[in-house]
């Protein structure tokens, strides 16, 4: 059972049943550096990822 995180051209296969926050940390992605979406809708760090899901990560860019 797994879910996928996609960031730009990279895919990370992670264990289903983990929270988004835990899966980001396991993949080595800084949680503060991305926004996560599922089917075009924003999801939060405490969301449990389900088998077969694909979570699209969007890089956060700031400027001044």
MOPAC internal coordinates of N, CA, C and O (Angstrom, degrees):
PM7 1SCF
backbone

  N    0.0000 0     0.00 0     0.00 0    0    0    0
  C    1.4494 1     0.00 0     0.00 0    1    0    0
  C    1.5273 1   109.06 1     0.00 0    2    1    0
  O    1.2310 1   121.19 1   -56.55 1    3    2    1
  N    1.3197 1   115.33 1   123.45 1    3    2    1
  C    1.4494 1   118.65 1  -179.21 1    5    3    2
  C    1.5235 1   111.70 1  -149.01 1    6    5    3
  O    1.2310 1   121.85 1   -17.06 1    7    6    5
  N    1.3206 1   114.06 1   162.94 1    7    6    5
  C    1.4595 1   123.02 1   173.98 1    9    7    6
  C    1.5249 1   105.72 1  -128.28 1   10    9    7
  O    1.2310 1   120.47 1   -10.90 1   11   10    9
  N    1.3197 1   116.70 1   169.10 1   11   10    9
  C    1.4628 1   120.24 1  -179.73 1   13   11   10
  C    1.5156 1   110.33 1  -125.59 1   14   13   11
  O    1.2310 1   121.70 1   -37.86 1   15   14   13
  N    1.3263 1   114.35 1   142.14 1   15   14   13
  C    1.4477 1   122.05 1   169.68 1   17   15   14
  C    1.5232 1   105.85 1  -109.44 1   18   17   15
  O    1.2310 1   120.06 1   -46.41 1   19   18   17
  N    1.3166 1   117.48 1   133.59 1   19   18   17
  C    1.4664 1   120.09 1   176.08 1   21   19   18
  C    1.5219 1   108.68 1  -120.19 1   22   21   19
  O    1.2310 1   121.57 1   -47.88 1   23   22   21
  N    1.3347 1   114.60 1   132.12 1   23   22   21
  C    1.4584 1   121.96 1   178.57 1   25   23   22
  C    1.5190 1   106.86 1  -136.41 1   26   25   23
  O    1.2310 1   120.80 1   -65.94 1   27   26   25
  N    1.3200 1   116.08 1   114.06 1   27   26   25
  C    1.4621 1   122.35 1  -173.53 1   29   27   26
  C    1.5248 1   108.67 1    55.57 1   30   29   27
  O    1.2310 1   119.67 1    62.23 1   31   30   29
  N    1.3057 1   118.23 1  -117.77 1   31   30   29
  C    1.4657 1   121.40 1  -179.12 1   33   31   30
  C    1.5285 1   112.92 1   -99.50 1   34   33   31
  O    1.2310 1   120.13 1  -178.12 1   35   34   33
  N    1.3373 1   117.36 1     1.88 1   35   34   33
  C    1.4635 1   121.27 1  -177.00 1   37   35   34
  C    1.5204 1   111.33 1   -97.11 1   38   37   35
  O    1.2310 1   121.17 1   -35.94 1   39   38   37
  N    1.3175 1   115.37 1   144.06 1   39   38   37
  C    1.4654 1   121.56 1   174.37 1   41   39   38
  C    1.5139 1   108.88 1  -120.56 1   42   41   39
  O    1.2310 1   121.09 1   -41.73 1   43   42   41
  N    1.3229 1   115.51 1   138.27 1   43   42   41
  C    1.4586 1   122.22 1   177.55 1   45   43   42
  C    1.5180 1   107.51 1  -121.39 1   46   45   43
  O    1.2310 1   120.47 1   -58.70 1   47   46   45
  N    1.3128 1   116.70 1   121.30 1   47   46   45
  C    1.4583 1   120.64 1   176.98 1   49   47   46
  C    1.5191 1   107.41 1   -90.96 1   50   49   47
  O    1.2310 1   121.06 1   -54.25 1   51   50   49
  N    1.3270 1   115.58 1   125.75 1   51   50   49
  C    1.4544 1   120.28 1  -177.35 1   53   51   50
  C    1.5297 1   109.78 1  -128.61 1   54   53   51
  O    1.2310 1   121.17 1   -18.27 1   55   54   53
  N    1.2982 1   115.37 1   161.73 1   55   54   53
  C    1.4664 1   121.92 1  -178.32 1   57   55   54
  C    1.5243 1   110.40 1   -72.34 1   58   57   55
  O    1.2310 1   120.12 1   -50.56 1   59   58   57
  N    1.3123 1   117.38 1   129.44 1   59   58   57
  C    1.4602 1   121.76 1   176.04 1   61   59   58
  C    1.5259 1   108.77 1   -66.31 1   62   61   59
  O    1.2310 1   120.48 1   -28.25 1   63   62   61
  N    1.3244 1   116.69 1   151.75 1   63   62   61
  C    1.4585 1   121.96 1   179.86 1   65   63   62
  C    1.5222 1   112.78 1    96.81 1   66   65   63
  O    1.2310 1   120.41 1   171.28 1   67   66   65
  N    1.3244 1   116.82 1    -8.72 1   67   66   65
  C    1.4678 1   120.92 1   176.97 1   69   67   66
  C    1.5294 1   108.84 1   -86.28 1   70   69   67
  O    1.2310 1   121.02 1   -22.05 1   71   70   69
  N    1.3311 1   115.66 1   157.95 1   71   70   69
  C    1.4613 1   118.26 1   172.83 1   73   71   70
  C    1.5239 1   108.68 1   -76.89 1   74   73   71
  O    1.2310 1   121.08 1   -19.17 1   75   74   73
  N    1.2973 1   115.55 1   160.83 1   75   74   73
  C    1.4637 1   120.07 1   176.95 1   77   75   74
  C    1.5262 1   109.88 1   -57.81 1   78   77   75
  O    1.2310 1   119.98 1   134.78 1   79   78   77
  N    1.3286 1   117.63 1   -45.22 1   79   78   77
  C    1.4586 1   121.36 1  -178.95 1   81   79   78
  C    1.5259 1   111.58 1   -58.73 1   82   81   79
  O    1.2310 1   120.13 1   132.51 1   83   82   81
  N    1.3181 1   117.36 1   -47.49 1   83   82   81
  C    1.4637 1   121.47 1   179.98 1   85   83   82
  C    1.5251 1   111.14 1   -62.88 1   86   85   83
  O    1.2310 1   120.29 1   140.13 1   87   86   85
  N    1.3289 1   117.06 1   -39.87 1   87   86   85
  C    1.4663 1   119.88 1  -178.47 1   89   87   86
  C    1.5253 1   111.38 1   -69.45 1   90   89   87
  O    1.2310 1   120.04 1   144.09 1   91   90   89
  N    1.3295 1   117.53 1   -35.91 1   91   90   89
  C    1.4679 1   120.41 1   176.56 1   93   91   90
  C    1.5242 1   110.35 1   -63.61 1   94   93   91
  O    1.2310 1   120.71 1   135.05 1   95   94   93
  N    1.3229 1   116.25 1   -44.95 1   95   94   93
  C    1.4643 1   120.35 1   179.79 1   97   95   94
  C    1.5220 1   111.05 1   -63.51 1   98   97   95
  O    1.2310 1   120.43 1   138.71 1   99   98   97
  N    1.3302 1   116.77 1   -41.29 1   99   98   97
  C    1.4615 1   120.62 1  -179.91 1  101   99   98
  C    1.5365 1   110.98 1   -64.36 1  102  101   99
  O    1.2310 1   120.40 1   145.36 1  103  102  101
  N    1.3336 1   116.85 1   -34.64 1  103  102  101
  C    1.4651 1   121.63 1   179.81 1  105  103  102
  C    1.5327 1   111.80 1   -81.16 1  106  105  103
  O    1.2310 1   120.20 1   174.29 1  107  106  105
  N    1.3283 1   117.22 1    -5.71 1  107  106  105
  C    1.4615 1   120.19 1   179.46 1  109  107  106
  C    1.5202 1   113.66 1    79.66 1  110  109  107
  O    1.2310 1   120.66 1  -154.40 1  111  110  109
  N    1.3213 1   116.34 1    25.60 1  111  110  109
  C    1.4651 1   121.65 1  -179.41 1  113  111  110
  C    1.5277 1   108.58 1  -105.67 1  114  113  111
  O    1.2310 1   120.28 1   -51.25 1  115  114  113
  N    1.3212 1   117.07 1   128.75 1  115  114  113
  C    1.4635 1   120.41 1   177.53 1  117  115  114
  C    1.5280 1   109.15 1   -68.50 1  118  117  115
  O    1.2310 1   119.97 1   -60.40 1  119  118  117
  N    1.3348 1   117.67 1   119.60 1  119  118  117
  C    1.4720 1   120.20 1  -178.25 1  121  119  118
  C    1.5314 1   113.72 1   -57.59 1  122  121  119
  O    1.2310 1   120.62 1   149.16 1  123  122  121
  N    1.3445 1   116.42 1   -30.84 1  123  122  121
  C    1.4699 1   120.17 1  -179.15 1  125  123  122
  C    1.5194 1   112.60 1   -73.65 1  126  125  123
  O    1.2310 1   120.30 1   168.25 1  127  126  125
  N    1.3340 1   117.03 1   -11.75 1  127  126  125
  C    1.4609 1   120.15 1  -174.12 1  129  127  126
  C    1.5247 1   114.00 1   -95.55 1  130  129  127
  O    1.2310 1   120.20 1   177.43 1  131  130  129
  N    1.3469 1   117.23 1    -2.57 1  131  130  129
  C    1.4602 1   120.17 1  -176.56 1  133  131  130
  C    1.5282 1   111.84 1  -137.69 1  134  133  131
  O    1.2310 1   121.72 1   -21.98 1  135  134  133
  N    1.3202 1   114.31 1   158.02 1  135  134  133
  C    1.4674 1   123.21 1   168.96 1  137  135  134
  C    1.5213 1   105.32 1  -115.25 1  138  137  135
  O    1.2310 1   120.55 1   -46.64 1  139  138  137
  N    1.3314 1   116.55 1   133.36 1  139  138  137
  C    1.4659 1   120.68 1  -177.14 1  141  139  138
  C    1.5190 1   110.72 1  -104.43 1  142  141  139
  O    1.2310 1   121.34 1   -43.06 1  143  142  141
  N    1.3521 1   115.03 1   136.94 1  143  142  141
  C    1.4637 1   120.18 1   177.27 1  145  143  142
  C    1.5230 1   110.49 1  -130.93 1  146  145  143
  O    1.2310 1   121.50 1   -32.76 1  147  146  145
  N    1.3140 1   114.73 1   147.24 1  147  146  145
  C    1.4610 1   122.50 1   174.13 1  149  147  146
  C    1.5231 1   105.99 1  -126.49 1  150  149  147
  O    1.2310 1   120.53 1   -58.77 1  151  150  149
  N    1.3060 1   116.60 1   121.23 1  151  150  149
  C    1.4725 1   122.09 1  -178.52 1  153  151  150
  C    1.5289 1   111.35 1    52.24 1  154  153  151
  O    1.2310 1   120.73 1  -140.56 1  155  154  153
  N    1.3374 1   116.21 1    39.44 1  155  154  153
  C    1.4504 1   121.26 1   176.44 1  157  155  154
  C    1.5198 1   115.17 1    81.86 1  158  157  155
  O    1.2310 1   119.38 1  -178.92 1  159  158  157
  N    1.3422 1   118.79 1     1.08 1  159  158  157
  C    1.4522 1   121.74 1  -179.41 1  161  159  158
  C    1.5194 1   111.00 1  -113.54 1  162  161  159
  O    1.2310 1   120.76 1   -42.06 1  163  162  161
  N    1.3164 1   116.15 1   137.94 1  163  162  161
  C    1.4464 1   122.97 1   179.69 1  165  163  162
  C    1.5298 1   110.60 1   -61.06 1  166  165  163
  O    1.2310 1   120.61 1   -42.96 1  167  166  165
  N    1.3421 1   116.44 1   137.04 1  167  166  165
  C    1.4610 1   120.10 1   173.25 1  169  167  166
  C    1.5188 1   108.94 1  -123.26 1  170  169  167
  O    1.2310 1   120.59 1   -24.78 1  171  170  169
  N    1.3283 1   116.47 1   155.22 1  171  170  169
  C    1.4508 1   122.78 1  -175.62 1  173  171  170
  C    1.5224 1   111.73 1   -97.85 1  174  173  171
  O    1.2310 1   121.30 1   -13.14 1  175  174  173
  N    1.3331 1   115.12 1   166.86 1  175  174  173
  C    1.4674 1   122.06 1  -176.24 1  177  175  174
  C    1.5224 1   114.58 1   -59.38 1  178  177  175
  O    1.2310 1   119.91 1   150.99 1  179  178  177
  N    1.3360 1   117.77 1   -29.01 1  179  178  177
  C    1.4632 1   120.05 1  -176.29 1  181  179  178
  C    1.5365 1   113.45 1   -89.78 1  182  181  179
  O    1.2310 1   120.59 1  -174.95 1  183  182  181
  N    1.3321 1   116.47 1     5.05 1  183  182  181
  C    1.4706 1   121.82 1   178.59 1  185  183  182
  C    1.5320 1   110.34 1   -66.85 1  186  185  183
  O    1.2310 1   120.50 1   -48.00 1  187  186  185
  N    1.3354 1   116.65 1   132.00 1  187  186  185
  C    1.4641 1   121.59 1   177.17 1  189  187  186
  C    1.5276 1   108.15 1   -84.30 1  190  189  187
  O    1.2310 1   120.42 1   -51.76 1  191  190  189
  N    1.3317 1   116.81 1   128.24 1  191  190  189
  C    1.4594 1   121.09 1  -179.16 1  193  191  190
  C    1.5242 1   110.27 1   -86.07 1  194  193  191
  O    1.2310 1   121.00 1   -43.81 1  195  194  193
  N    1.3185 1   115.69 1   136.19 1  195  194  193
  C    1.4644 1   122.22 1  -175.77 1  197  195  194
  C    1.5267 1   111.19 1  -103.19 1  198  197  195
  O    1.2310 1   121.24 1   -20.00 1  199  198  197
  N    1.3086 1   115.22 1   160.00 1  199  198  197
  C    1.4602 1   122.40 1   179.67 1  201  199  198
  C    1.5312 1   110.51 1   -57.61 1  202  201  199
  O    1.2310 1   120.91 1   -49.08 1  203  202  201
  N    1.3143 1   115.86 1   130.92 1  203  202  201
  C    1.4565 1   121.27 1   175.68 1  205  203  202
  C    1.5183 1   115.40 1    86.05 1  206  205  203
  O    1.2310 1   119.96 1   174.11 1  207  206  205
  N    1.3127 1   117.68 1    -5.89 1  207  206  205
  C    1.4631 1   119.97 1  -179.42 1  209  207  206
  C    1.5264 1   111.52 1   -72.54 1  210  209  207
  O    1.2310 1   121.61 1   -30.67 1  211  210  209
  N    1.3230 1   114.52 1   149.33 1  211  210  209
  C    1.4561 1   120.98 1   172.60 1  213  211  210
  C    1.5223 1   106.30 1  -120.07 1  214  213  211
  O    1.2310 1   121.21 1   -60.15 1  215  214  213
  N    1.3235 1   115.28 1   119.85 1  215  214  213
  C    1.4570 1   121.78 1   179.97 1  217  215  214
  C    1.5210 1   108.17 1  -106.00 1  218  217  215
  O    1.2310 1   120.78 1   -58.15 1  219  218  217
  N    1.3244 1   116.11 1   121.85 1  219  218  217
  C    1.4658 1   120.70 1   179.42 1  221  219  218
  C    1.5191 1   108.60 1   -91.63 1  222  221  219
  O    1.2310 1   121.38 1   -53.59 1  223  222  221
  N    1.3338 1   114.97 1   126.41 1  223  222  221
  C    1.4561 1   121.63 1   178.69 1  225  223  222
  C    1.5364 1   109.06 1  -102.66 1  226  225  223
  O    1.2310 1   121.15 1   -47.25 1  227  226  225
  N    1.3216 1   115.40 1   132.75 1  227  226  225
  C    1.4485 1   121.56 1  -179.72 1  229  227  226
  C    1.5231 1   107.79 1  -115.06 1  230  229  227
  O    1.2310 1   120.16 1   -54.45 1  231  230  229
  N    1.3181 1   117.30 1   125.55 1  231  230  229
  C    1.4677 1   121.44 1  -179.73 1  233  231  230
  C    1.5204 1   110.63 1   -65.96 1  234  233  231
  O    1.2310 1   121.41 1   -43.27 1  235  234  233
  N    1.3200 1   114.90 1   136.73 1  235  234  233
  C    1.4643 1   121.80 1   176.67 1  237  235  234
  C    1.5172 1   107.17 1   -89.09 1  238  237  235
  O    1.2310 1   121.02 1   -50.41 1  239  238  237
  N    1.3281 1   115.65 1   129.59 1  239  238  237
  C    1.4587 1   120.88 1   179.52 1  241  239  238
  C    1.5181 1   107.25 1  -121.41 1  242  241  239
  O    1.2310 1   120.94 1   -48.82 1  243  242  241
  N    1.3202 1   115.80 1   131.18 1  243  242  241
  C    1.4609 1   119.04 1   176.57 1  245  243  242
  C    1.5179 1   108.78 1  -123.89 1  246  245  243
  O    1.2310 1   121.51 1   -24.35 1  247  246  245
  N    1.2844 1   114.72 1   155.65 1  247  246  245
  C    1.4559 1   119.08 1  -179.52 1  249  247  246
  C    1.5164 1   109.71 1  -151.66 1  250  249  247
  O    1.2310 1   121.26 1    -3.83 1  251  250  249
  N    1.2589 1   115.19 1   176.17 1  251  250  249
  C    1.4599 1   117.69 1  -178.13 1  253  251  250
  C    1.4866 1   112.42 1  -141.29 1  254  253  251
  O    1.2310 1   120.10 1   180.00 1  255  254  253

